[in-house]
């Protein structure tokens, strides 16, 4: 598929998806440039996967418009599908087939010429370092190997835009590093646009040219990772204490404290000249008879950005898959 020249990879305007009274995606607008690695960052249930599902034509929007590679996701769905590759959060490989057979089937679905498909299979399987497992049955593969095979399958038909939905979820740190290397290599060597959904802050920070933080179906921040972190200003002090509310009241009045938030048994402060402020803060706590269990100081991270915009850390927002499923089912029953 040839990239449509003179257009952005993705253009979204007012995109909304409702399930009854629940707005899973709520009036989202954004533009993603050709060749960009773009991250959708947020907790489970924030709307990331629903947004991707509309962009890949699996779900119809309730309202708004979107174009992928210049094609309207509702009016030109077939053209969109020809332009994209997808790696789903849940495995969609046929475990009873070999890696080669899975790739061959994918090529046939995209009407690839047999010789072209053979050449591409060799190319993508080499890229993900699975040449020695090409003719092995997929059910014998580890989780990391399956993820790599799914990425190879998503690239087989030379898409202009590749969607990766939680590409490293559940993988060990070493395998995650390998997946990250493949993603950066794809962008550098092929110039394709890559859209990643993730709730791993380090993943978004390392890989993405820009990130959008999405929460409760809305994009609440969008910029380069470095710009989002710099926008907070100052240093971040995290204080573990059983009396965080009392300390927040005391510290919040200080001129050099830009922000004070209680969360998850801790008090987080945004301050200037953090190293110099710690003794002053500890003395205030001592005079008030408030015990402090630990203190840590660091430069702003994407975790801090998320906390700044949502009032919670992404870990506090997380729920188990079963809890998330029950919540969605209950919501749809109420709305239905």
Residue pairs with C-beta under 8 A, 6 or more apart in sequence:
1 69
1 82
1 83
1 157
1 158
1 159
1 160
2 160
3 34
3 69
3 160
4 69
4 70
4 71
4 160
7 67
7 69
7 70
8 31
8 32
8 33
8 34
8 67
9 32
9 33
9 34
9 35
9 36
9 68
9 69
9 160
9 161
9 193
10 30
10 31
10 32
10 38
10 55
10 66
10 67
10 68
10 69
10 161
10 193
10 195
11 31
11 32
11 66
11 67
12 28
12 29
12 30
12 31
12 55
12 64
12 65
12 66
12 67
13 29
13 64
13 65
13 66
14 27
14 28
14 29
14 63
14 64
14 65
15 25
15 27
15 28
15 29
15 51
15 54
15 61
15 63
15 64
15 65
15 66
16 23
16 25
16 26
16 27
16 28
16 61
16 62
16 63
16 64
17 23
17 24
17 25
17 47
17 50
17 51
17 54
17 59
17 61
17 62
17 217
18 24
18 62
19 328
19 331
19 332
19 335
20 331
20 332
20 334
20 335
20 336
21 331
21 334
21 335
22 331
22 332
22 335
23 217
24 47
24 50
24 217
25 47
25 50
25 51
25 54
25 61
25 217
26 47
26 216
26 217
26 218
27 63
27 64
27 218
28 47
28 51
28 64
28 214
28 217
28 218
28 219
29 64
29 219
30 212
30 219
30 222
32 38
32 193
32 195
33 193
34 160
34 191
34 193
35 187
35 191
35 192
35 193
36 193
36 194
36 209
36 210
37 183
37 184
37 187
37 193
37 194
37 196
37 207
37 208
37 209
38 193
38 194
38 195
38 196
38 208
38 209
38 210
38 211
38 212
39 195
39 196
39 197
39 198
39 203
39 204
39 207
39 208
39 210
39 211
39 212
40 48
40 51
40 52
40 195
40 196
40 197
40 198
40 211
40 212
40 214
41 48
41 198
41 199
41 201
41 204
41 211
41 212
41 213
41 214
41 302
41 306
42 48
42 199
42 213
42 214
42 215
42 314
42 317
43 199
43 215
43 314
43 317
43 318
44 199
44 317
44 318
44 319
44 321
44 324
45 319
45 324
45 327
45 328
46 199
46 214
46 215
46 216
46 217
46 317
47 214
47 216
47 217
47 218
48 165
48 197
48 214
49 89
49 165
49 166
49 197
50 59
50 217
51 197
51 214
52 163
52 165
52 195
52 197
53 59
54 60
54 61
54 66
54 73
55 66
55 68
55 73
55 80
55 163
55 195
56 68
56 73
56 80
56 81
56 84
56 86
56 163
57 73
57 74
57 77
57 80
57 81
60 74
61 73
61 74
65 72
65 74
66 72
66 73
67 73
68 80
68 83
68 84
68 161
69 79
69 80
69 83
69 84
69 160
69 161
71 79
71 80
71 83
72 80
73 80
82 110
83 159
83 160
83 161
84 159
84 160
84 161
84 162
84 163
85 153
85 154
85 155
85 156
85 157
85 159
85 161
85 162
85 163
86 154
86 162
86 163
86 165
87 147
87 150
87 151
87 153
87 154
87 162
87 163
87 164
87 165
87 167
88 150
88 165
89 165
89 166
89 169
89 197
91 146
91 150
92 150
93 102
93 138
93 146
93 149
93 150
93 153
94 101
94 102
94 105
94 138
95 137
95 138
95 139
96 137
96 138
96 139
97 105
97 137
97 138
98 134
98 135
98 136
98 137
98 138
99 125
99 130
99 133
99 134
99 135
99 136
99 138
99 141
99 149
100 121
100 125
100 134
100 135
102 138
102 149
102 153
103 117
103 121
103 124
103 125
103 149
103 152
103 153
103 156
104 117
104 121
106 153
106 156
106 157
107 116
107 117
107 120
107 121
107 156
107 157
108 117
110 156
110 157
112 120
112 156
112 157
117 156
120 156
120 157
120 158
121 134
121 156
124 152
124 153
124 155
124 156
125 131
125 134
125 152
127 152
127 155
127 182
127 185
127 186
128 148
128 149
128 151
128 152
128 182
129 148
129 178
130 145
130 148
130 149
130 152
133 141
133 145
138 146
138 149
141 149
143 170
143 171
143 175
144 171
144 172
144 175
144 178
144 179
147 167
147 168
147 171
147 175
147 179
148 178
148 179
148 182
151 164
151 167
151 179
151 182
154 162
154 163
154 164
155 162
155 186
155 190
159 192
160 192
160 193
161 192
161 193
161 194
161 195
162 186
162 192
162 193
162 194
162 195
163 195
164 183
164 194
164 195
164 196
164 197
165 197
166 197
166 198
166 199
167 179
167 183
167 196
167 198
168 175
168 176
168 179
168 180
168 198
168 200
168 203
169 198
171 179
176 203
180 203
180 206
180 207
183 194
183 196
183 207
184 207
186 192
186 194
187 194
196 203
196 204
196 207
196 208
198 204
199 314
199 318
201 301
201 302
201 303
201 306
201 314
204 211
204 225
204 302
205 211
205 225
205 301
205 302
208 225
209 224
210 222
210 223
210 224
210 225
211 222
211 223
211 224
211 225
211 228
211 302
212 219
212 221
212 222
213 219
213 220
213 221
213 222
213 228
213 302
213 305
213 306
213 309
213 310
214 220
215 306
215 309
215 310
215 317
220 309
220 310
221 228
221 305
221 309
223 231
225 302
228 302
228 305
229 299
229 300
229 301
229 302
229 304
229 305
230 300
231 305
232 259
232 270
232 300
232 304
232 305
232 308
233 258
233 270
233 272
233 300
234 258
234 270
234 271
234 272
234 274
234 300
235 270
235 271
235 272
235 273
235 274
235 275
235 297
235 298
235 299
235 300
236 268
236 269
236 270
236 274
236 297
236 298
236 299
236 300
236 301
236 304
237 268
237 269
237 270
237 271
237 274
237 277
237 278
237 281
237 295
237 296
237 297
238 266
238 267
238 268
238 269
238 295
238 296
238 297
238 298
239 247
239 266
239 267
239 268
239 269
239 281
239 292
239 294
239 295
240 265
240 266
240 292
240 293
240 294
240 295
241 247
241 266
241 267
241 285
241 290
241 291
241 292
241 293
242 265
242 291
242 293
243 290
243 291
244 262
244 265
244 266
244 267
245 262
246 288
246 290
247 267
247 285
247 288
247 290
248 260
248 261
248 262
248 267
250 284
250 285
250 288
251 257
251 260
251 267
251 269
251 281
251 284
252 260
256 271
256 272
256 273
256 277
257 269
257 270
257 271
258 270
258 271
258 272
259 268
259 269
259 270
259 308
260 267
260 268
260 269
260 270
261 267
261 268
261 307
261 308
261 311
262 268
263 307
263 311
263 312
263 313
263 316
264 312
264 313
264 315
264 316
268 304
268 307
269 281
270 300
270 304
270 308
271 277
274 297
275 297
278 295
278 297
281 295
282 292
282 295
285 291
285 292
303 313
303 314
306 312
306 313
306 314
307 313
310 317
319 327
